[in-house]
């Protein structure tokens, strides 16, 4: 499980870097973990779940809430105050199939870890680790 978690987080963080061009890899790693934790808490754990959010349309409150959470986490971890850029980056990420696959894989691993052991090994973000303990 730790290898899958590591590889999925690495891929999600890479796409965060590719999208935001933010230079702090550790913060992008934390961001990937936090976004996946948000997805797990809101029971978005499959690609079909994310696609269902996308199908709702850009004016749907569910779509807006989901994107707002992703954009907010981009803001928190990159310190970029341009809300529009954070929003557009969140949309680009959610439309990226590889990022979605990696992020929902992390969310599934978080759910399994929480159910099986009550804690997660291999999570670097203190905030995410605390949530699952």
BELTA-V734300 format. One line per field, one symbol per residue. ss: DSSP state (H for helix, E for strand, C for the rest). phi: phi as a letter, one per 40 degrees, with the letter a starting at -180 (. if undefined). psi: psi as a letter, one per 40 degrees, with the letter a starting at -180 (. if undefined). A space follows every 50 residues. Layout:
# BELTA-V734300
ss: ???
phi: ???
psi: ???
This chain:
# BELTA-V734300
ss: CHHHHHHHHHHHHHHHHHHHCCCCHHHHHHHHHHHHHHHHHCCCCCHHHH HHHHHCCCCCHHHHHHHHHHHHHHHHHHCCCCHHHHHHHHHHHHHCHHHH HHHHHHHHHHHHHHHHCCCCCCCCCHHHHHHCC
phi: .ccccdcccccccdcccdccgccccccccdcccccccdccccfbbbcccc ccccccgcccdcccccccccccccddcbfcccccccccccccccccdccd dcccccdccdccccccbgabcgccccccdcccc
psi: ddddddddddddddddddddfhehdddddddddddddddddefgeidddd ddddddieehdddddddddddddddddefhegddddddddddddehdddd ddddddddddddddddeeihiehdhdddddde.
